[in-house]
Every structure is written in C-alpha cells, then in structure tokens.
Amino acid sequence: MKRILLSLALIFSTITMQAKTLVVYYSYTNNVHNIVTELTKLIDADVVRIEPMEKGLDYAANNYAIGSALISAIRNNPYDAASYPAIDPVNVNLADYDCIIIGAPLWWSNMAAPLQTYLFHNGAAMAGKKIGLIVSSASSGISGVEGDAKRLIPDGDFLSPSLWIRSSQTSNASSMLNSWLKTIGYYAMTGVEDISADQNIGKYTIFSVSGAMVAKDALSLQNLEKGLYIVNGEKIYLK
Ligand SMILES: Cc1cc2nc3c(=O)[nH]c(=O)nc-3n(C[C@H](O)[C@H](O)[C@H](O)COP(=O)(O)O)c2cc1C
C-alpha cells in the first residue's frame, strides 16, 4: 500500500511539463463546435472560434453557391489577402502556446474559407509549434484540408496523422478524439500520465480541467468517467 502511494506521488511529482494548447476552429453548422466541446473535456486548452465578419450568410443555399464562390476565390489566388473573406478580430497571443489544434469543416475539398482567412494572417506566427488538425466532412474525408493547413502554416510542426470525423460520427467524437490524442503522442507531450480506475490514489481531492471539484477526499477513482482530471495540482488521464 505504502509502495503504491509512493509511486503515485512520484508520478505526480514528475509531471512537470506545462505545454499550453490553443484550439482554433470554425463551425457553420456546429459539428466542429460539438467536436471541440468534447475535445476540451479531454484536454486542457484555450479555445477560439473564428467568426465571419458578414453575418447571416447561408453558405449552403443554392447548392452551396456562396461557400463554393469563397473557396474558388482562394483557389484562384491563394497568396492574395483579398481572396479571403473578412473575419471578426481574434484576440489571442499565439506566442503563449506550444501546441495548436485546428478544427476545420471541409468545403468542396478545402478548408472552410473563414478559417483559411485566420491562418492566412496568423500561420507564420505558428512556426515551430506543434499543429494538430481535425477535419469534419460529410463524406469527403480530409481531402485537401491538410494541404491547405500546410500551405497556410508552412513552418508548423504537424502532428501526424490528422483526424477525420465524419459529420454522422460527431456524437461519437469523444472516443475518436481520445484514441487520436494517444496516437499523436499528445498526452505524453503535455506531461499527462495515464492511470487506471483500479489504481489506489490515496486520499485526494479531484478537480475537472475546468476547475470544478469532482470528488473531495476521494479514496477511489472507480466512479469517475474516463477523462482528464487535476489531482494534487497535476493532470492525470483516467483511462
Ligand atoms: C459550403 C460547403 C461545402 C461543403 N462541401 C462538402 C464536400 O465537398 N464534401 C463533404 O463531404 N462535405 C461537404 N460539406 C459538409 C461539411 O463538411 C460538413 O457538414 C461538416 O461537418 C460541417 O462542419 P460544421 O458543422 O462545423 O460547419 C460542405 C459544407 C458546406 C457548408
């Protein structure tokens, strides 16, 4: 018993790395929004949602005419700022982050236009950072969206593979996100330790990543849902 407690104390005290993550996304019909909501239950991250400056546009009307025109303009002239639709100002200091996860809807094989606008103006400031890409589309897979991300963030350190979540799988996003985070080495990179529910944790107060108290003086992890928690000031991933 004492040995288990000691080794857990050691695990907690060796988790010191404090990589900071930003999630940047755009969402027209809220699929990516729902994916990002699930993602933030698994990881500790700041979140920014890109919004087009022109409100109320129906990108899907007339067989996606507006969305299609926006994508064509970018395809025809990708290095001209005038090709990109205006977006609301985004107040975030990219220098604060080590890792950026991009949540992108696919439009006609490409990254949704408003998100491309943000990356066109800010991709250079993401040089050297870890970049993860999550793509939502009805059936087309990731297609050209990864190519767009790499064009717009030429010196990003891309985490591989990117994750495709089909629109119809949005409600199952949590388990897909969890295995993707493991595959790209995200938990290891951010210093989060996996522990299983049958491990004895001693007597700790457990918080969610958003700071809400989940259990006071807990002696067991058995009743907790899998996910990310803060125990003794350190992050643990309960698998
Ligand atoms: C303008 C536009 C074009 C789209 N083109 C495609 C496409 O070519 N292939 C595809 O599978 N889905 C396409 N979609 C569907 C979206 O990729 C899909 O619904 C996605 O889940 C939307 O994410 P969101 O709800 O976060 O906006 C398109 C959607 C829009 C609005």
The ligand as an SDF file (V2000), in Angstrom:
LIG
                    3D

 31 33  0  0  0  0  0  0  0  0999 V2000
  -20.0530   25.2820  -48.4820 C   0  0  0  0  0  0  0  0  0  0  0  0
  -19.9870   23.8630  -48.0310 C   0  0  0  0  0  0  0  0  0  0  0  0
  -19.3630   22.9010  -48.8300 C   0  0  0  0  0  0  0  0  0  0  0  0
  -19.2590   21.5740  -48.3990 C   0  0  0  0  0  0  0  0  0  0  0  0
  -18.6330   20.6610  -49.1920 N   0  0  0  0  0  0  0  0  0  0  0  0
  -18.5220   19.3700  -48.7780 C   0  0  0  0  0  0  0  0  0  0  0  0
  -17.8460   18.4060  -49.5890 C   0  0  0  0  0  0  0  0  0  0  0  0
  -17.3530   18.6930  -50.6850 O   0  0  0  0  0  0  0  0  0  0  0  0
  -17.7360   17.1340  -49.1060 N   0  0  0  0  0  0  0  0  0  0  0  0
  -18.2420   16.7650  -47.9000 C   0  0  0  0  0  0  0  0  0  0  0  0
  -18.1160   15.6130  -47.5180 O   0  0  0  0  0  0  0  0  0  0  0  0
  -18.8910   17.6670  -47.1100 N   0  0  0  0  0  0  0  0  0  0  0  0
  -19.0370   18.9550  -47.5270 C   0  0  0  0  0  0  0  0  0  0  0  0
  -19.7010   19.8700  -46.7420 N   0  0  0  0  0  0  0  0  0  0  0  0
  -20.2840   19.4030  -45.4790 C   0  0  0  0  0  0  0  0  0  0  0  0
  -19.4240   19.7700  -44.2750 C   0  0  0  0  0  0  0  0  0  0  0  0
  -18.0590   19.4590  -44.4660 O   0  0  0  0  0  0  0  0  0  0  0  0
  -19.9010   19.0120  -43.0450 C   0  0  0  0  0  0  0  0  0  0  0  0
  -21.2920   19.1720  -42.8890 O   0  0  0  0  0  0  0  0  0  0  0  0
  -19.1850   19.4240  -41.7840 C   0  0  0  0  0  0  0  0  0  0  0  0
  -19.5000   18.5010  -40.7480 O   0  0  0  0  0  0  0  0  0  0  0  0
  -19.5990   20.8220  -41.3770 C   0  0  0  0  0  0  0  0  0  0  0  0
  -18.9830   21.1990  -40.1650 O   0  0  0  0  0  0  0  0  0  0  0  0
  -19.6340   22.3620  -39.2720 P   0  0  0  0  0  0  0  0  0  0  0  0
  -20.9870   21.8700  -38.8270 O   0  0  0  0  0  0  0  0  0  0  0  0
  -18.7080   22.5280  -38.1140 O   0  0  0  0  0  0  0  0  0  0  0  0
  -19.7490   23.5950  -40.1110 O   0  0  0  0  0  0  0  0  0  0  0  0
  -19.8270   21.1920  -47.1590 C   0  0  0  0  0  0  0  0  0  0  0  0
  -20.4760   22.1540  -46.3690 C   0  0  0  0  0  0  0  0  0  0  0  0
  -20.5600   23.4670  -46.7920 C   0  0  0  0  0  0  0  0  0  0  0  0
  -21.2600   24.4860  -45.9120 C   0  0  0  0  0  0  0  0  0  0  0  0
  1  2  1  0
  2  3  1  0
  2 30  2  0
  3  4  2  0
  4  5  1  0
  4 28  1  0
  5  6  2  0
  6  7  1  0
  6 13  1  0
  7  8  2  0
  7  9  1  0
  9 10  1  0
 10 11  2  0
 10 12  1  0
 12 13  2  0
 13 14  1  0
 14 15  1  0
 14 28  1  0
 15 16  1  0
 16 17  1  0
 16 18  1  0
 18 19  1  0
 18 20  1  0
 20 21  1  0
 20 22  1  0
 22 23  1  0
 23 24  1  0
 24 25  2  0
 24 26  1  0
 24 27  1  0
 28 29  2  0
 29 30  1  0
 30 31  1  0
M  END
$$$$
